[in-house]
Amino acid sequence: MKLPFGKYQNDLIHISEVQSGRTDLTCPNCGQSLIAKKGKLKEHHFAHDGASCSFTFSKELFGLGSRTSTKLPLCIYAKRKKESIEKKLRELQVAHSKRTNKKALIEELQVRLQRLQSYFQKANQTKKATLTNQIADQVQQFIQQKIAPFPAFHLLRDPVFKTGYTNGKNQLIHQALNEEQHEYYYPLVFQPYVHCLQAYHKTSNSANTTNQIELYQKELSRFQQFQLYFIEIQIPSATIHKIGLTSRPISIRLKEIQLDLLTYFESVKCKVLVLQQGVAFLEQFFKRKYATYQFSIGTLTEYFQFPPTLLNWIVKDLEGIGLNQVPNRSNPIWIYWAYFHSNGKLYGGKSKHLFVEGEKYRLTSEETKKIKTYLLTFKKTV
């Protein structure tokens, strides 16, 4: 994945906040200087000024899969993207917890085997005491070498294991245990240790989960500092729009945009329409979704021109991000919320209705008109 951010001192700077060409930013991983690549064909990104390192930002945070459907409303995509980010974080936390617990489980297993060996010695069961000691040695060898034989827990057979035996799925009591028919049944009390050892080398050979989770949380924390802005820009004889990211006050970013455009136009006036926190990933999705409305200005390719009807829906879509409660139907935003949360289809003959999360809503003629006008305007993008 191409780098969307470079580092300046202790801050991450997004590609949209710099001019094309060499920068004073560095790679967050190797510290090498970065070049801003902002051409017309490829996705804007930073490249190393020299040999590239293997570092990439988390795809769950910044990536936009090639199969992502642009038919999704912005608010629905944002909701699903947030859920996938949270899911990834939970998975890393679980992996981190398992890694932490693994050492504790092995230590606990070794203590249990020592106690079992002492029990057999006191009971004058020398063979079983020796076997238990051998299994303890096998455990030590196995955790040190992947090619070492798996500890033979199934050889531990004694009525002392009152909870029974298992092969990982089925269970047996001691009276039903037959060494010929049930060779690989081991004491049920050893099941957590068996599972731990079965995944031991797989976990050990994977990337360090402690570093992974720290990096992911660090990226997420900085990522959430960015504001997603959608602005309206008045230039002579036209109204255009821009979406972008900034980690600085929006007023500073607006001044930079104004200076960029004054190279091409005599007058430029900027107005913020929507400002959202914590959804920086939406910028890429927006650009792909509305690529047909792109408005080129010289070498600048991050501007759009929308018809009024579509613009109104885009603004409501962006404003609906994070809106968890169903708005009152008397609220003008209700029809936008209902359509974005439906399957995008109108049903019925003269009288139209929508299905929203399994519930049927019969629409008024005015609500139907709004949706039909939007669909007609949006038709070429889907």
KEVOKE-405147 format. One line per field, with one value per residue (C-alpha): z, y, x; residue number from 1; residue in one letter. Coordinates in steps of 0.5 Angstrom, whole numbers, plus 2048, in hexadecimal, padded with zeros to 3 digits. Example, Ala and Ser with C-alpha at 12.3 -4.5 7.8 and 13.67 -1.06 7.14 Angstrom:
<sites>
pz: 810,80E
py: 7F7,7FE
px: 819,81B
n: 1,2
res: a,s
</sites>
This chain:
<sites>
pz: 800,7FE,804,805,80B,80C,813,815,81C,820,81B,815,80F,80A,802,801,806,802,7FB,7F5,7F5,7FB,802,809,80B,80D,80D,814,813,810,811,80A,806,802,7FB,7FA,7F4,7F2,7EB,7E7,7E6,7EC,7F3,7F7,7FC,7FF,7FC,7FF,7FC,7FB,7FC,7FF,806,807,80C,80A,80E,810,80B,80F,811,80A,805,800,7FD,7F5,7F6,7FB,7F8,7F7,7F7,7FE,802,805,80C,80B,808,80E,813,810,810,817,819,815,818,81F,81D,81B,822,826,822,824,82B,82B,828,82D,832,830,82F,836,839,835,83A,840,83D,83C,843,846,842,844,84C,84B,848,84E,853,84F,84F,856,857,853,857,85E,85B,859,852,84F,848,848,84C,846,841,844,844,83D,83B,83E,83A,834,835,836,830,82C,82E,82C,825,821,81E,825,826,829,830,831,836,834,838,83E,841,848,84C,84F,849,84B,846,841,83A,833,82C,82B,82A,82D,834,838,840,842,842,83B,839,835,832,82C,82A,82D,82C,82B,831,836,83D,83C,841,83C,837,837,837,831,82D,82F,82D,826,825,828,822,81E,823,824,81C,81B,81C,823,825,82A,825,820,825,827,820,81E,824,823,81C,81E,823,81E,818,81D,81D,816,814,80E,80B,805,802,7FD,7F9,7F5,7EF,7E9,7E6,7E9,7F0,7F2,7F7,7FB,800,804,80A,80F,816,817,818,812,811,810,80B,807,806,803,7FE,7FD,7FB,7F6,7F3,7F2,7ED,7E8,7EA,7EC,7F2,7F7,7FC,801,805,80A,809,80D,812,815,81A,81A,813,80F,80B,807,803,7FE,7FE,7FC,7F7,7F3,7F4,7F1,7EC,7E6,7E9,7EA,7E8,7E5,7E7,7E3,7E7,7ED,7ED,7F4,7F2,7F0,7ED,7EF,7ED,7F2,7F4,7F4,7F8,7FD,7FE,7FF,805,808,807,80A,810,811,813,81A,81B,81F,821,81C,81A,81B,815,815,815,80E,80E,80F,808,807,80D,80B,803,806,80A,806,800,7FB,7F8,7F7,7F7,7F6,7F0,7F1,7F8,7FA,800,802,807,80C,811,80F,811,80B,80A,806,803,801,7FA,7FC,7FF,7F9,7F5,7F8,7F8,7F0,7EF,7F3,7EF,7E8,7EA,7ED,7E7,7E4,7EA,7EB
py: 800,807,80C,811,814,817,819,820,820,81C,81D,819,81E,81C,81C,821,826,827,829,824,822,822,823,824,81E,817,810,80E,808,809,810,811,818,817,81A,81B,818,81C,81A,819,812,80E,80F,815,812,813,810,80F,813,80D,806,804,801,7FB,7FF,800,804,7FF,7FD,7FD,804,807,802,802,7FB,7FB,7F7,7FC,7FE,806,805,805,80C,80F,80F,807,806,80A,806,7FF,802,804,7FD,7FA,7FE,7FC,7F5,7F5,7F8,7F3,7EE,7F1,7F1,7EA,7E8,7EC,7E9,7E2,7E4,7E6,7E0,7DB,7DC,7DC,7D5,7D2,7D4,7D1,7CA,7C9,7CA,7C5,7C0,7C1,7C0,7BA,7B7,7B8,7B5,7AE,7AE,7AE,7A9,7A5,7A5,7A5,7A4,7AA,7AE,7AD,7AE,7B5,7B7,7B5,7B9,7BF,7BE,7BE,7C4,7C8,7C5,7C7,7CE,7CF,7CB,7CB,7C4,7C1,7BB,7BE,7BC,7B5,7B7,7B1,7AD,7AF,7AB,7AA,7AA,7B1,7B4,7B4,7B9,7B4,7B5,7B8,7B8,7BF,7BE,7B8,7B6,7AF,7AD,7A9,7A2,7A3,7A4,79F,7A0,79D,7A0,7A7,7A8,7AF,7B1,7B5,7B8,7BD,7C2,7C2,7C5,7CC,7CB,7C6,7CC,7D1,7CC,7CB,7D2,7D3,7D4,7D7,7DD,7DD,7DE,7E3,7EA,7ED,7EE,7F3,7F8,7F7,7F9,7FF,801,800,804,80A,80A,80A,810,814,812,814,81B,81D,821,81F,825,827,82E,832,837,83D,83E,843,840,83A,836,830,82B,828,822,821,820,825,824,82B,831,831,838,837,832,836,83C,837,835,83C,83D,837,839,841,83E,83D,841,849,847,842,841,83B,838,832,82E,828,826,81F,81C,815,813,815,80E,811,816,810,80D,814,815,80E,80F,816,815,817,81E,820,827,828,82E,82E,829,828,822,822,827,825,829,826,828,82B,825,820,825,825,81E,81D,822,81F,818,81B,81E,817,814,812,813,80D,80F,80F,816,819,818,820,821,823,81E,818,816,816,812,80D,80C,80C,806,802,7FE,804,802,805,800,800,803,80A,80A,809,806,804,7FE,801,7FC,7F7,7FC,7FF,806,809,810,816,819,81E,819,815,81B,81C,815,815,81B,819,812,816,81A,815,810,811,80F,808
px: 800,803,804,7FF,802,809,80C,80E,811,80C,806,803,802,7FD,7FF,7F9,7FD,803,805,808,80F,814,812,815,811,814,812,80F,813,81A,81B,81C,81A,814,811,80A,807,801,800,7F9,7F9,7FB,7F9,7FD,802,809,80F,816,81B,81F,81F,818,817,812,80E,806,801,7FB,7F6,7F0,7F1,7F3,7F2,7EC,7EB,7EA,7E4,7E1,7DA,7DA,7D2,7D2,7D0,7D6,7D3,7D2,7D9,7DC,7D8,7DA,7E1,7E1,7DF,7E4,7EA,7E7,7E6,7EE,7F0,7EC,7EF,7F6,7F4,7F2,7F8,7FC,7F9,7FA,801,802,7FE,802,808,804,800,807,80A,803,804,80B,809,803,807,80C,807,804,80B,80B,805,807,80D,80A,805,80B,809,810,80E,809,80D,813,80E,80B,813,814,80E,810,817,813,80F,815,818,812,812,819,819,813,815,815,810,809,809,806,800,7FC,801,7FE,7F9,7F7,7F0,7F3,7F1,7E9,7E7,7E8,7EC,7EB,7EE,7EC,7E5,7E2,7E3,7E3,7E3,7E9,7E5,7E3,7EA,7EE,7F5,7F4,7EE,7EF,7F6,7F6,7F2,7F5,7F3,7EE,7F2,7F7,7F3,7F5,7FC,7FB,7F8,7FD,803,7FF,7FF,806,80A,805,804,80C,80E,808,80A,80B,803,806,809,803,7FE,802,803,7FC,7FA,7FF,7FD,7F5,7F6,7FA,7F5,7EF,7F2,7F1,7EB,7E7,7E5,7E0,7E0,7DD,7E1,7DE,7E3,7E1,7DB,7DB,7DA,7DE,7DF,7E5,7E6,7EC,7F0,7F3,7F6,7F7,7F1,7ED,7EE,7F5,7F4,7EF,7F4,7F9,7F3,7F1,7F9,7F9,7F3,7F5,7FA,7F4,7EF,7EE,7EA,7E9,7E4,7E4,7DE,7DE,7D8,7D9,7DF,7DF,7E4,7E7,7E5,7EB,7EB,7E5,7E9,7EB,7E4,7E1,7E6,7E4,7DD,7DC,7E2,7DE,7DC,7E4,7E5,7EC,7F0,7F7,7FB,7F6,7F1,7EE,7E8,7E1,7DB,7D4,7CD,7C9,7C4,7CA,7CE,7C8,7C8,7D0,7D0,7CA,7CE,7D4,7D0,7CD,7D4,7D3,7CC,7CA,7C3,7BD,7BB,7B4,7B0,7AE,7B6,7B8,7BE,7B9,7B8,7C0,7C1,7BB,7BE,7C5,7C3,7BF,7C1,7C1,7BA,7B3,7AD,7A6,7A2,79F,7A0,7A8,7AB,7B2,7B4,7B9,7BC,7B6,7B1,7AC,7AB,7A6,7A9,7A5,7A5,7AA,7AF,7AE,7B0,7B6,7B9,7B7,7BA,7C0,7C1,7C0,7C6,7CA,7C9,7CF,7D4,7D1
n: 1,2,3,4,5,6,7,8,9,10,11,12,13,14,15,16,17,18,19,20,21,22,23,24,25,26,27,28,29,30,31,32,33,34,35,36,37,38,39,40,41,42,43,44,45,46,47,48,49,50,51,52,53,54,55,56,57,58,59,60,61,62,63,64,65,66,67,68,69,70,71,72,73,74,75,76,77,78,79,80,81,82,83,84,85,86,87,88,89,90,91,92,93,94,95,96,97,98,99,100,101,102,103,104,105,106,107,108,109,110,111,112,113,114,115,116,117,118,119,120,121,122,123,124,125,126,127,128,129,130,131,132,133,134,135,136,137,138,139,140,141,142,143,144,145,146,147,148,149,150,151,152,153,154,155,156,157,158,159,160,161,162,163,164,165,166,167,168,169,170,171,172,173,174,175,176,177,178,179,180,181,182,183,184,185,186,187,188,189,190,191,192,193,194,195,196,197,198,199,200,201,202,203,204,205,206,207,208,209,210,211,212,213,214,215,216,217,218,219,220,221,222,223,224,225,226,227,228,229,230,231,232,233,234,235,236,237,238,239,240,241,242,243,244,245,246,247,248,249,250,251,252,253,254,255,256,257,258,259,260,261,262,263,264,265,266,267,268,269,270,271,272,273,274,275,276,277,278,279,280,281,282,283,284,285,286,287,288,289,290,291,292,293,294,295,296,297,298,299,300,301,302,303,304,305,306,307,308,309,310,311,312,313,314,315,316,317,318,319,320,321,322,323,324,325,326,327,328,329,330,331,332,333,334,335,336,337,338,339,340,341,342,343,344,345,346,347,348,349,350,351,352,353,354,355,356,357,358,359,360,361,362,363,364,365,366,367,368,369,370,371,372,373,374,375,376,377,378,379,380,381,382
res: m,k,l,p,f,g,k,y,q,n,d,l,i,h,i,s,e,v,q,s,g,r,t,d,l,t,c,p,n,c,g,q,s,l,i,a,k,k,g,k,l,k,e,h,h,f,a,h,d,g,a,s,c,s,f,t,f,s,k,e,l,f,g,l,g,s,r,t,s,t,k,l,p,l,c,i,y,a,k,r,k,k,e,s,i,e,k,k,l,r,e,l,q,v,a,h,s,k,r,t,n,k,k,a,l,i,e,e,l,q,v,r,l,q,r,l,q,s,y,f,q,k,a,n,q,t,k,k,a,t,l,t,n,q,i,a,d,q,v,q,q,f,i,q,q,k,i,a,p,f,p,a,f,h,l,l,r,d,p,v,f,k,t,g,y,t,n,g,k,n,q,l,i,h,q,a,l,n,e,e,q,h,e,y,y,y,p,l,v,f,q,p,y,v,h,c,l,q,a,y,h,k,t,s,n,s,a,n,t,t,n,q,i,e,l,y,q,k,e,l,s,r,f,q,q,f,q,l,y,f,i,e,i,q,i,p,s,a,t,i,h,k,i,g,l,t,s,r,p,i,s,i,r,l,k,e,i,q,l,d,l,l,t,y,f,e,s,v,k,c,k,v,l,v,l,q,q,g,v,a,f,l,e,q,f,f,k,r,k,y,a,t,y,q,f,s,i,g,t,l,t,e,y,f,q,f,p,p,t,l,l,n,w,i,v,k,d,l,e,g,i,g,l,n,q,v,p,n,r,s,n,p,i,w,i,y,w,a,y,f,h,s,n,g,k,l,y,g,g,k,s,k,h,l,f,v,e,g,e,k,y,r,l,t,s,e,e,t,k,k,i,k,t,y,l,l,t,f,k,k,t,v
</sites>
